[in-house]
Amino acid sequence: MATRTAVIDQIYDDIRDKILKNEYIPGSKLSENSLSVDYNCSRTPVREAIKRLEQDGFVTVLPQSGSYVKELTLKDYQHIAEIRTYL
């Protein structure tokens, strides 16, 4: 059985990859309810993954509104590429 952290990491990685591949287009809303159904888990790990995505600049969370895919600039993509190269 996967640990809670592993589940959050997997959800984070998957959503991040989908954002980078434009499967989730900039400005689109990420529904915790829908994502929890997609990943067959409670909303808590989805919420934690979204918090990390916000910290890393992939998502904007607006109080009383929801989570939205952030529009990435060319500078953002360059920064991401530098981080990936470093890792």
C-alpha positions as CSV (number, residue, x, y, z in Angstrom):
1,M,0.0,0.0,0.0
2,A,1.4,3.4,-0.9
3,T,2.1,5.9,1.8
4,R,0.2,9.2,2.0
5,T,3.3,11.1,0.8
6,A,3.8,8.8,-2.2
7,V,0.1,9.3,-3.2
8,I,0.5,13.1,-2.9
9,D,3.8,13.0,-4.9
10,Q,2.1,10.9,-7.6
11,I,-0.8,13.3,-7.9
12,Y,1.5,16.3,-7.9
13,D,3.7,14.8,-10.6
14,D,0.8,13.8,-12.8
15,I,-1.0,17.2,-12.6
16,R,2.3,19.1,-13.2
17,D,3.1,16.9,-16.2
18,K,-0.4,17.5,-17.6
19,I,0.0,21.3,-17.1
20,L,3.3,21.2,-18.9
21,K,1.9,19.2,-21.8
22,N,-1.1,21.7,-21.9
23,E,-3.6,18.9,-21.1
24,Y,-4.8,21.3,-18.5
25,I,-4.9,24.6,-20.3
26,P,-3.8,27.9,-18.6
27,G,-6.7,29.5,-16.8
28,S,-8.7,26.3,-16.4
29,K,-10.1,25.4,-13.0
30,L,-8.9,22.3,-11.2
31,S,-11.7,20.8,-9.2
32,E,-10.7,18.9,-6.1
33,N,-13.8,16.8,-6.3
34,S,-13.2,15.7,-9.9
35,L,-9.5,15.1,-9.3
36,S,-10.2,13.0,-6.2
37,V,-12.5,10.8,-8.3
38,D,-9.9,10.6,-11.1
39,Y,-7.2,9.5,-8.6
40,N,-9.6,7.4,-6.6
41,C,-8.7,9.1,-3.3
42,S,-10.1,11.6,-0.8
43,R,-9.8,15.3,-1.5
44,T,-7.0,15.7,1.1
45,P,-4.1,14.4,-1.0
46,V,-5.4,16.3,-4.0
47,R,-5.5,19.5,-1.9
48,E,-2.0,18.9,-0.7
49,A,-0.8,18.3,-4.2
50,I,-2.5,21.6,-5.3
51,K,-0.8,23.5,-2.5
52,R,2.6,22.2,-3.7
53,L,1.7,23.1,-7.3
54,E,0.8,26.6,-6.1
55,Q,4.2,26.9,-4.2
56,D,6.0,25.8,-7.3
57,G,4.1,28.4,-9.5
58,F,2.0,26.0,-11.6
59,V,-1.4,26.9,-10.0
60,T,-3.1,30.0,-8.6
61,V,-5.5,29.4,-5.7
62,L,-8.1,32.1,-5.2
63,P,-10.0,32.1,-1.9
64,Q,-13.7,31.4,-2.3
65,S,-13.2,30.6,-5.9
66,G,-10.9,27.6,-6.5
67,S,-7.6,26.5,-8.0
68,Y,-6.6,27.6,-11.6
69,V,-3.8,26.6,-13.9
70,K,-1.4,29.5,-14.0
71,E,-0.3,30.9,-17.3
72,L,3.4,30.2,-17.7
73,T,5.6,32.7,-19.4
74,L,8.7,31.9,-21.4
75,K,10.8,32.9,-18.3
76,D,8.8,30.4,-16.2
77,Y,9.6,27.6,-18.8
78,Q,13.3,28.5,-18.8
79,H,13.3,28.4,-15.0
80,I,11.6,25.0,-15.0
81,A,14.1,23.7,-17.5
82,E,17.0,24.9,-15.4
83,I,15.6,23.2,-12.3
84,R,15.1,19.9,-14.2
85,T,18.6,20.1,-15.5
86,Y,20.0,20.7,-12.1
87,L,18.0,17.8,-10.6
